[in-house]
Amino acid sequence: MGSLAHTVGTYAAGLAAHEGEAHAATGFTAYAWLLVALPLAGATMLLLGGRRTDKFGPVVATALSWAAFVVGAIIFVEMLGRGADSRAQNVTLYEWVTAGTFKLSAGMLVDQLSMVFVLLVTFVGSLIHVYSLGYMEHDPDKRRFFAYLNLFVGAMLLLVLANSYLLLYVGWEGVGLASYLLIGFWNWNPAYATAANKAFVVNRVGDFGLTVALMLMFFHFGAVDFQTVLGKSAALTGANQGFMTAMGLMLLLGACGKSAQFPLQSWLGDAMAGPTPVSALIHAATMVTAGVYLIVRSAPIFEAAPTAQLVVVIVGAITLLFGAIVGCAKDDIKKALAASTMSQIGYMMLAAGLGPVGYAFAIFHLLTHGFFKAGMFLGAGSVMHGMNDKVDMRRFGGLSGAMKITWATFGLGWLAILGVPPFSGYWSKDKIIEAAFIGEGWRPWVFGGAALIGAGITAFYMSRLFFMTFHGKKRWDADDHPHESPRIMTVPMIVLAVGSAFLGLILSWNDMFVSWLEPVTGAEPEGAHPVVPVPLLLTLTLLLVAGGVFLAWMRYWRDDVPVTAPAGSLVTQAARKDLYQDQVNEALLMRPGIHLTRSLVFADSKGVDGAVGGLAALVGGTSSRLRKLQNGFARSYALTMLAGVVAILGALWVIS
């Protein structure tokens, strides 16, 4: 990293200039507000329309999601017709906040980075809407479910299109609300309601960080819009590093909460309580990537704060290994995929912290991951659909014959996440591993080593999942009759599988994707080469992947899989319990928080309330006693007057 120091100033200044020089919107881009308005209109109609919209509401919600994708596609084509330096456009909607000299417009920044998210959210989100028409067909509350899906899509699009941190924050909170509603959709089950509350509370911790970051921006820059904040961040000198480090760490805290990164990752596994389409949309393809977007969008802030940038890499490295280890011991198919998501987001976070050598590949892997992980989550839902809603992989096995389409589409996602050439993950994840080995000193060896080891563990636990579910001996119960899902569910799976297979290859052609993002993320610095030769690194990666697959094949395909999980080693037991993350949170946060709350309640009741109550009792008691002197007897009043005269004379005598 040290050899890249000379590029930081140029890169940050260039990115800030890009943010500041976004042209006023022209052509169809001026209608970018429709991207947010269409799904939000669907959510409003379904929530306010009541049961009158039960029959047609889900179809309308799906159509509006596709309409948002069409709008995004038209804007994308229009962007392609402009020069690379003039593609970024700012859509000003109205004057939002005016307070003295502070003025902030509500607007949308339509540039190369935001457009990647627009197309991903609307396309994958629309496919999941279609899938949900079949998956939720018999649910009596499916209208409400589709309303929440539309709400989420609209909030996520607002988040990535916002031209200021304050408007981004509105979308950020909207996404959190939609996530809470969808995770707890079946809240009649106490465990599901608890999972939703857990996700909500943990995300509030992260949101506190984003809130503080906004305050710091306003205090230091007097603004919260991207143009001013990022432009001034790029111009700051080393004397401001302490302040910028604080701002960067607060942004990272927000990103950790939303993207389930260490140490705020505990909510993601429990969030699988929601319907499977929710897991595919929110916890695989879109919401959990919001933190990665925030870090990449805020690149000049982190470039001005090397310490905060280093912490981003450390968090990513820890999380990718944490999630991989947990995924090795999970028997619940959805929780195994959730652990995988945590690990893969860790790869993206690691790349985002590497600076100009990693920004583009963080977003590239985010895009390919959105396809293959969403496809695998939908595949898991298809398996559940055919297996009486069971999720225990130890009671699957041999499903490849009964569910051929699900097996084939899931298999393509499996090959993609393993990074097997030429599938999508190879073109994105392996590039992150290469970028992690760039730099000087200990960093490339530690971070590159973590990324390399993570690839091997990923191959093992994903192969374990694939083999336990689709291969080996059948371990079904007598009442299970596995069958393929209806076409309305399998078609989205097929489309996502095609993306898993070929999207990375297409976007890597002539560095197409990296070139597309270059005006935003900056060009990769010249002379940035891994400390390990690329051919050797590629060979090591493929060998580790092959080793992980072979080990999983021996244990979960060739050998019989016990229906009841064995006790396992201490590491296995720890992984089954998510490496005791809940216990750690309880010990460090929950119990001290409970004791602090009880102490405050005691201090309030005995101290504040006690003082107020005591004073009131004193006044009341005193007045009650004085009232007894008013008894109506003349002799009592005369005695009182005499006592008063004596007191006055005594006082005069003392004074004189």
MIVO-610980 format. One record per residue (C-alpha): x, y, z. Coordinates in steps of 0.001 Angstrom, whole numbers, plus 500000, padded with zeros to 6 digits. Layout:
BEGIN
XYZ/...
***
This chain:
BEGIN
500000500000500000/502856502334500669/503847502361496999/500372503611496172/500563506681498376/501413508967495465/498146508033493764/495857508855496656/495727512612496226/495205512408492489/492558509724492844/490587511470495602/490681514793493809/489491513145490614/486606511365492316/485560514503494161/485706516425490906/483462513816489348/480946514250492147/481092518019491837/480851518210488072/477747516088487653/475802517779484874/472204518884485227/469923516093484076/468858516035480443/466765513670478370/465059510757480055/467506510913482972/465446513834484285/462754511260485061/465014509225487338/462630510036490178/460306507445488656/462747504759489784/461779505485493384/458211506643492788/456970503527490967/457665500907493675/456660503317496443/453366503895494636/452829500144494594/453524499883498329/451132502749499062/448363501252496937/448611497818498532/448857499089502106/446051501663501844/443868499766499390/443133497050501889/441631493723500931/440115495223497807/443567494812496248/444080491193497351/443443489690493920/445375492034491666/447746493749494123/450673491279493940/450616491339490129/450531495148490097/453427495284492563/455432492965490315/454577495027487233/455672498247488949/458989496669489921/459552495683486289/458528499200485230/461290500591487446/463739498253485729/462603499486482306/463137503101483403/466598502188484675/467448500375481440/466408503385479333/468533505720481477/471445503279481185/471206503215477386/471025507019477383/474175507144479531/475999504916477056/475305507483474358/477235510162476252/480970510489476800/482476508846479879/483146512212481549/479613513516480980/477598510482482034/477100511597485627/474009513781485941/472325515401488909/468520515391489077/467399518217491383/463896517632492694/463235520514495091/464756522675497827/464555520382500816/466196522059503818/466791525784504224/468114527036507559/470084530270507549/473074529795505251/472537526017505116/470669524919502012/470152521366500803/468304520168497735/466652516781497480/468082515222494362/469479512157492679/473002511494491473/472740509289488410/476258508097487662/478081504883486828/478126503628490419/474496504313491246/473384502860487904/475028499501488708/472887499294491836/469758500496490037/469988497719487464/470875495080490060/468105496026492495/465373496380489883/466276493324487775/466994490844490561/464231492370492670/461709491971489853/462711488337489321/462161487743493028/458738489390492757/457855486889490021/459191483989492092/457138485194495060/453917484988493054/454349481225493181/456079480903496555/453498483014498440/450493481910496378/448590480400499295/449620482881501968/446552484827503145/448633487986503675/450509487979500379/449176491460499527/450994492864502541/454098490872501628/454254492409498148/453634495858499607/456709495400501801/458732494138498827/457831497277496862/458644499426499885/462053497828500143/462860498274496436/461837501946496576/463880502617499726/466943500831498350/466788502835495127/466496506063497126/469569505031499118/471798504484496082/470475507418494034/470614510074496757/472942513010496073/473527513747499757/474240511805502904/471044513090504494/468823511765501699/470872508556501690/470047508310505391/466330508471504611/466676505542502205/468935503790504713/466244503921507400/463547502965504897/465508499847503991/465873499011507687/462131499392508225/461269497192505230/463780494592506388/462201494521509846/458711494101508398/459772491325506031/461887489345508512/458995489390510962/456331488843508297/455202485634510008/455293487311513409/452714484923514859/455775482760515509/457555484228518576/460983483143517274/460407485023514013/459274488148515840/462379487937518027/464587487621514932/463024490757513448/463569492668516686/467178491505516846/467867492690513302/466203496013514066/468174496619517272/471581495633515840/470985497839512812/470147500736515104/473634500424516567/475098500813513094/472686503620512265/473967505514515283/477383505550513613/475936506985510421/474065509590512446/477259510708514180/479061510823510824/476363513185509516/476829515417512546/480584515495512037/480134516432508373/477830519286509249/480106520490512045/483293520412509980/482124521143506424/478823522897507025/477248520581504468/476088516985503963/475833516783500169/478272514586498260/479690517424496171/480803519505499153/481763516769501604/483733514624499164/485294517633497453/486527519157500705/487646515757502016/489913515346499010/491465518765499684/492230518164503355/495789517861504623/497336515494507128/496508517885509965/492872516861509654/493461513121509826/492118512740513375/488797514268512441/488580512348509173/489445509114510964/486543509646513358/484203510327510444/485451507292508531/485053504987511541/481501506201512116/480652505532508460/482205502084508831/480064501409511910/476980502170509845/478215499911507071/478919497061509516/475364497149510826/473673497094507437/476111494650505799/476372492244508764/480088492764509236/482107492094512369/481211492932515117/477565493615514108/477006490402512169/474918488458514683/471531489356513186/471963487883509714/471553484184510550/468397484804512574/467022486941509744/466455483733507782/463166483545509703/461608485611506920/460152484028503766/462850482739501415/462275485439498739/463115487962501468/466404486188502111/467183486305498398/466313489974497914/467435491616501144/470012489327502680/471833488232499524/471467490628496617/470736494126497861/470394495427501433/473499493778502837/475511495395500062/474458498901501129/477462499130503443/479835498369500575/478156501113498534/478574503567501406/482309502848501727/482995503106497979/480879506247497600/482745507813500538/486166506908499116/487715510424499459/486897510393503176/488724507105503657/491593508181501411/492061511138503765/491965508782506777/494401505870506227/493736504479509707/490004504196509062/490747502676505662/492964500053507293/490180499214509758/487850498605506795/490268495998505435/490670494379508861/486896494161509350/486485492615505893/489233490038506490/487835489006509879/484293488749508557/485135486688505470/486857484084507664/484216484307510400/481354483651507990/483239480857506226/483950478997509485/480341479332510639/479075478095507263/481023474850507651/478874473690510582/475352474816509679/472778472127508772/469996474646508048/470312475335504311/469246478974504636/471543479688507576/474463478114505695/473746480471502792/473459483385505244/476924482602506620/478175482477503039/476654485897502380/478404487306505435/481714485909504158/481273487192500610/480343490680501813/483555490462503829/485442490011500552/483747493115499164/484512495126502290/488145494036502178/488390495180498555/486676498491499340/489304499160502014/492206498514499645/491687501822497872/491921502380494108/493184498840493493/490036497355495003/487045499683494591/485947498442491169/486375494784492104/484351495253495297/481429496453493177/482101493812490507/481871491019493086/478814492687494585/477114492469491187/478032488861490395/477272487805493974/473819489341493663/473050486925490834/474503483660492085/473549484080495731/469998485196494946/469738482189492635/470901479844495389/468502481313497926/465644480840495473/466942477310494924/466787476746498682/463199477976498622/462452475560495807/463880472697497867/461759473751500835/458715473947498560/459257470347497488/460215469047500964/457349470233503183/459246473386504207/462112471417505782/465480473181505991/467676470495507591/470137469327504927/470747466116506860/467245465068505852/467740465809502157/470167463969499886/469608462655496371/467318465512495340/469077465949491981/466837463290490440/463572464714491760/464364468418491194/466501468602488058/465973472305487303/466623473323490889/469734471112490951/471110472555487683/470468476215488555/471808475792492079/474836473992490661/475715476941488435/475549479252491438/477745476806493360/480394476827490613/480216480621490458/480802481192494160/483677478691494136/485410480816491506/485688478015488950/486628479392485511/484818480694483524/481890481258485890/481130484690487334/482834484388490710/486157483656489048/486223487088487407/485321489019490558/486390487145493698/489765486073492305/490469489695491387/489864490662495008/492376488018496096/494917489479493651/494239493016494899/494682491854498511/498240490759497677/499163494247496425/501177496440498773/504253496480500943/505249495096504327/502997492738506254/499655493817504812/499589491881501512/500651488696503266/498070488968506042/495114490226504006/495995488255500892/496492485148502995/493093485627504636/491417486016501246/493202482930499914/492313480768502912/488735482008502713/488515480740499121/489463477233500245/486982477218503145/484277478592500830/484833475664498461/484408473232501353/481250474577502978/479463475365499705/480293471899498364/479092470440501654/475794472268501208/475446471194497559/476327467539498140/474230467132501302/471196468551499515/471359467079496020/473673464058496155/474460461014498248/471859458672499702/468272459762500161/467525460649503763/463929461781503406/461115461088505812/458287458829504708/455893461740504254/458273463656501967/457530463595498259/460071465935496621/458975467489493361/460021470320491093/458617473780491698/456150475392489280/457445477288486298/456731480686487812/459400479829490398/461886478000488176/462060480629485401/463591483315487679/466010480671488935/467055479881485367/467598483558484523/469745484052487619/471685480874486831/472504482223483362/473820485376485008/475823483246487448/477428481448484540/478154484212482051/477784487686483594/481345487821484926/482805486681481613/480812489279479664/481649492199481951/485330491234482098/485690491386478332/488230494142477615/487859495236481264/484400496505480376/483087496795483935/486232498327485415/486305500895482608/482656501713483237/483322502507486911/486646504255486339/485215507818486311/483870507148489820/486353504745491389/489461505985489618/491924504085487460/494007501302488954/497439502763489774/500245501885487416/502775499427488737/500341497899491240/501229494214491122/500656491431493676/503676490370495717/502951486835494497/503047486335490699/499506486187489312/499895482749487640/501156481251490901/498376482965492849/495761481644490441/497205478138490738/497194478280494539/493591479486494568/492393476722492261/494294474101494266/492681475267497506/489266475267495839/489841471753494471/490999470594497899/487881472000499568/485598470333497030/487427466992497365/487215467017501158/483496467816501025/482962465051498434/484599462478500670/482627463405503774/479220464347502360/478794462384499115/480971459313499170/480392458569502852/476991458312504491/475736461471506147/474229460823509599/470695462119509968/471492463284513477/474463465599513640/477397464173515605/478782466104518551/481811467221516543/484972468926517712/485128472010519886/485553474147516765/482495472552515158/480428473143518281/481558476761518378/480712477235514699/477231475790515229/476742478491517843/478031481192515470/481376481300517296/479471482442520386/478719485844518894/475408486080520780/477082485151524042/479769487769523469/477151490420522680/475215489484525796/478334489646527978/479726492882526535/476578494790525631/473283493307526781/474012492492530429/475988495703531092/473188497563529357/470584495904531577/472589496716534704/473111500291533531/469403500670532838/468476499258536229/470976501591537891/469527504576536079/465999503528536972/467047503161540630/468791506546540583/465753508107538960/463216506552541315/465221506945544524/467209510031543626/465265512380541353/461774511112542157/462776510609545793/463997514197546134/460894515626544488/458611513363546509/460469514146549729/460228517892549179/456537517576548481/456064515520551643/458036518098553668/455911520974552391/452729519003552896/453669517913556408/454770521396557433/451613523006556106/449526520400557887/451210521202561193/450953524971560687/447298524597559821/446640523283563328/447591526704564732/444525528184563040/442071526874565694/439693529865566097/440522530605569785/441290534266570640/443762533265573334/445818531324570786/445966534269568412/446918536652571297/449706534272572329/450932534159568726/450943537971568524/452840538197571825/455432535719570553/455836537794567409/456367541011569357/458932539305571602/460763537958568539/460878541410566917/462123543084570104/464731540383570534/465964540907566993/466208544675567487/468124544144570718/470623541835568985/471119544240566085/471633547250568375/
***
